[in-house]
Amino acid sequence: MRSGNRVALRAPNGAAFVVVVHALMRLGAVLVPINTRLTQAEVDWQYADAEPVLVLDAAVADELLTSPASPPLQRDFSLDEPHSIIYTSGTSGRPKGAILTYGNHWWSAVGSALNLGLAPGDGWLACLPLFHVGGLSILLRSVIYGMTAVVHPRFDASQVNQAIDTGSVSIVSVVSAMLDRLLVDRGERPYPTSLRCVLLGGGPAPLPLLERARRARAPVVQTYGLTETASQIATLAPEDSIRKLGSAGKPLMGSRIRIEGDGEIWVRGPTVSPGYLHQAAVTRDADGWLRTGDLGYLDDEGYLYVLDRRDDLIVSGGENVYPSEVEAALLAHPAVADAGVIGLGDAAWGRSVAALVTLRPGQTVTVDELIAFCRQRLAGYKVPRRIEFAAALPRNAAGKLVRREIRIDG
């Protein structure tokens, strides 16, 4: 295998995945992790786009654990060389392969350590999929820090809580839906002081969820990042977790954030991808700023608050409605377990607000009761005009809500 060859890896979380990631670095190959939840047609498209010289599945990766082969190993790494190509979730059109260099991953790890600190005996629990940047970044930080990465095959709230209780896990990365399940499984038991950080990403977090976490003594630290920024680019400092509840914090060392006139978040810094595969010229502007497609604002102290995806914004009667704000209002109801909000065509208002809701086991509530509940918390134009119930909401492998897959009858 030649240096720079691409190798696709389609395997679940486990020892084989970890070994392959590090082995490919020593061979000088470029990792292309493939989402195990994709259909075969989607996988075939990514294979055709990435053009890997080798495809490793779970069975082949397991065989490599006992392979006696000893090829020449690379010992020096250029920060400008590509380490991995990670496909975005494809919120519009085909997914794009974001090229991430050794430098992108290195500066992400350094910036995170300068913000969160390092402590003797730290252990970072990886229950996010390793084929996503949030999970992969934990593996890379672990070798840079000399820290243990505790890898779970999948997210299981009970197993994560048990791992935390052993004292071997001091940091865990989750998204809002995962945090909710952890708190439900936890019940009234507070978290041990050995857990010093629950890194919460995946989009804006509902305030009621953050308040529940605080009561459980879960040290939640919100973060904002993208595939194109090698995970975190802004993270709340632990000492600000209560004072700036709901904020994603300030940019990590070396990174910058600005808000354009329409509210879109732009980012720049050493963690930003140099480009997309086959589309390198369209990643950044001439000054290196990346348009994120997310909406947010900076407060007077420079702390970032993320509102929503620009594509998900609902304009109803000329007013902007952020779906995450409406979802947070619905999630404040004790019977609601999950909520997703979208816009539906409306002859009078252009778009109207609609919600798909799942209920907690054993709980009941009517549509009219939920609408009345929202009216106490939201301006009239933000209140859902239509609410439907479902057994589950569409979420991707990282637990992030996929609003484009929500179906509500207009």
N, C-alpha and C positions, 0 to 999 in steps of 0.2 A: 504494500500500500504506500502511495506517495503522500508526502506532506501536502495538506490542503484538500485532499479527497474528502468528499462528504459521505457520512455513514448515517443512515436512518435507524433509529431505535424505537421500536414499538413494543413496549413492555410495561407491566404494572410496577408500582413501587416495590422495592425489595433489594436484596444484596446484589443481585445480578445487574440491576440498573445502575447502582452506585459504582460497581467495578467497571462497567463499560464506560461510564462517563469519564472516569479518571484514566482508564486505559487509552481511550481515544486521544486524550491530551498528550500522553506520553508518546503516542504514535504520530502526533502532528495532524491528526484528522479533525474534521469539522463535524460536530454533533448535530443531528437533525432529529430532535425528539418528536414522536408522533402521538397524538392524542388517541388513547385506546378506545375512546367512546365514539370515534368517527365511524361512519359507514364505510364499506369497502370502496365505494365510488369516491368518497371524499379522500380516503387514504391514497387511492390510485392517482388522484389529481395532484396531491402533494408530492408523491414519488416522482411524477412526471415533471413537476415544477422544480424540485430540488435536484433531480438527477443524481441520486446517491450511487456510489460504486458498490455499496454493500447495504443490505437490509437485514437488520437483526431483530428477530422476534423474541418472545419470552423464552422459548425452548433453546434457541441458539445462545442467547445471553447466559442462560443457566449453565450450558456446556462450557462456556469460557471460564467459569469459576474454577474448573479443574483442568484447564488446558495447560500442557507443559511447554507451549511455544514461548520462545524468548526472542522476539524481533528487536532490532536496534531501537533504542528508546531516546526520545527527545528530552533534553534536560534544560534547555533554555527556551524561554517563551518571549516573543515580541508582543508588546501590549497592543500593537496595531493589527495583529493577525486575527482573523475570525476564529472564535471559539465555537460558536453555535449559531444555528439558524432556527428561530422559533416562530412558528406560524401564529399570527394573530387570530382572534376568534372570529373575524370576518363579520363585523356588525353590518357591513353593507358590501354586497358583492362577494368576490372570492377573497379568502384569507391571503395575507401577504407574509412572506418570509422575512422577518426582521433579523438582520445580521447583527450579532453581538460579539464584540471583540474581547480579547483577554483584558484589555484596558477597561472596557465597560463593566465587566464583572468585578475587576479589581477595585475600581473606584467606588462601585456600589457597596462592596464589603467594607472598604475603609470608611466611607461616609457613614454607614450604619453603625460601625463600631465607635466612631467619634461621637455619635449621638446617643446610642443606647449604652455605651460602655461595655467592658469585658470584665467578668468576675471569675475567680478561680472556681473550677467545678461547673462552669456553665455547660448546659446541654440544650440544644435547640431541637424541638420536636417537629419533624416534617410529616404532617398528615395531609398536606396539600399534594396533588399529583406532581410527581417529579418531572413530567413532560411539560408542565407550565413553568414560567419563569419564577413564580413565587416559591415553588418547591425546589427547582434546580438551584436557585441562588443559595438555599440553605446548605446544600452539599458543597458548594464552592466556598462559602464563608467558613465552613467547618475546617477545611484544610488550611485556609489562610490564617484563621485564628488559632488553630491547634485545638479545636473544640469538638466535643462529641456531637454528632448528628444522630438523633434517635428517629429512625425511619419506620413509620407504620404503613402497612400495606394499603390501607384506606382509612377514611375518617370514620371513627366509631366513637361517639361521645363518651360512653362508659370507659372504653380503653384509654382514651386521652386523659380523662379525669384520674384514672388509676395510675397512669404514668406520672402525672403531675404529683400525686400524693406520695410517690416513692422518694421524691426529693431530687431525682436525677434530671428532671426537666425544669429549667429556669426560664426558657423562652418558648413560646409556641406561636405559630403563624396561622391565622384563621380569617374567614370572611364572616359577615354578619349572620348568615343562616347557621353557620357552624357554631358561632358563639351562643346563639339562642339555644341550640340543642345541648350545648355544654351546660348552660345554666339550668335548663329544665332537668337534665340528668342529675345535676349537682344537688338540687333541692335547697335545703337550708344550710348546708355545710359550707363555711367560708373556705376560700383557697389558702393554702399554706404560704408562709412568707418566702419560702424557697422559690416560688414562682414570681419572678420579678418583672416579666413583660408578656402581655398578650398582644402581639402585633396584629392589628386589625386593618385589613385592606379590602379591596373589592368594591369600592364605591362608598357613597355617603351612608353612615350608620344612623339608624333611628335613635333619637334622644332617649326614649323609654328603655331601649336595649342597653345603652351606655349607663343609665341610672341603675338598672338591674345588676349590671356587672359591678358597679361601684359598691352596691350593697353586699355583693358576694365577695368583696375584696379581691376581685379580679383586676390586676393592674393593666387595664386596657390602654394601649398607645396606638392611636390611629395613624395610618400612613397612606400616602398616595403614590401610586406608581403605575407603570405601563410595561408591557413587553418591550417596547422600544427604549425603555430607560433601565433595562436590566433589573427590574423590580422597583424598589423604593427610589423616589427622587425627593420627596418631602415626608418628614415623619415628626410627629409631636415628641418633644423631649419628655422623659418620664416626669420631671418635676412640674411640667405644665399640664399634666393629664386631667387634673380637676379644674384648674383655673381656666383652661381653654377647651373645656369639654365640647366635643363635636368638631374640633379643628383637626386638619391633617398636618399641622405644624409648619415648620419653616423648611426651606430647601436644605438638603444635606450639603456638607462641605464641598465646595467647588461647583455646585449647581445653582442655577438661577431660575426664577419663575416670574412671569409677568402676565397681566390680564389685559387682553385686547378690548377695544371699545364695545364689542358685542358680548363680552363676558367670557370669551374663550380663554382657557389656560394654555399658555405657551411656555416651553421649558428649553433650557440650554445647559450644557455641561458635559463633563467627561464620561457620564454614564449613558449619554444619548447615542443610539445606534447610528452608524455612519450611513445606513441606507437599507433599502429592501432588496432582496434578491431579484435581479432583472429590472429593478426600478430605482437604482441607487440615487438618481438625480432628483427624485421627488420627495426625499425624506425631510430635508431641512431647507430653510431659506438661506440666502447668501451669508447671513451672519450667524448661522448655526442654530437658529431657533426652530423647534419642532412644534407644530400645531397639534394639540392632543385630541381635539374633538370633544373635550369636557368643558363644562361651564363652572365657574366659581368666582370667588372674590378674595381679596386680601384685606384683613382688618387694619386698623391704625398702627398695629405693632408688626405688621408684615406676616401674620399667620394666615395660612391658606384654609379656606373653607370650600369644599367641593359640593356643588349643587346637583349636577346631573350630566348625562350625556347630551351633547348638543342635538343629536339626531332624535332624542327622546322627548325634547321639549314640546309641550302642548301649548299652542296659541289659541285661546278660546275668547272670542269677542274682543280681540286685540290685547288681551292680558296673557302674560306668560305664566304657565303652570308647570312647576317642576314635579315630575312623577314621584321622586323620592320623598318630597314633603307630604304628599297625599298618602303615600305608603306608610310613612311614619305615624300619621294621624290614625290610620286604620290599625296599625300594630299596637297602638296604645290601648286598644280595647282588649280586655282580658280574655275574650273568647277567640281572638284572631291569632293564628300561628304564623301566617305568611300572607303577603299581599303584593300584587303587581298591578301597576297603573299604566294605561295607555290612552291615546286619544282616538276617538271615533269621529267619522265625518258627521257634520251637523249643518243642516241647511241654514239655520239662523245664526249660529256662532262660528261657523267654520270648522271647529273641532270641539268636542265635548269630552269630559273626563269620564273614564270607565275603569272599573277595578275588578280583578279576579282575586278571590280570597279563599284561603284554606283555614279551617277552624281547628282548635286544639281538641284532642280526644275528649269526648264526653261533654263538650261545650255546644251551646246552640245560641244563635242570634239571628234576627230577621234582617232583611235588606233595609227596611224602614228604620230599624233601630240603629244600624250602622250609619245610615245617612244622617240621622239626627245626631249621632255621636260626633260625626265629622263637622256638622254645622256649628258645634260648640268650639271647634278648634281651628277652623279654616274659613277664609273668606268665601262668600257664596259661589263665586266663579270657579273655585278650586274643589268644591264638593262633588263627588262622583254622581253623575246622573244615572248611571247604570252600575250595578254590582251583581256579579255572579259568583257562585261557589264551585270549587273544584277540589279534588283529592290531593293534588300537588301542582306546583308551579314549575314552569320550565327553567331549569338551571343548568349551567355547564359543569364540566368536571371539577372546576375550582369552586363551585358553589355559588357563582354569580348569577343573578337573575338575568334571563334572556328575554327582554320585553318583546322583541320582534316575533317571538314564537307564541305570545299570548293571543288567544282567540276568544273574542267576546262578540256576541251577536249585536249588530247595530240596530 
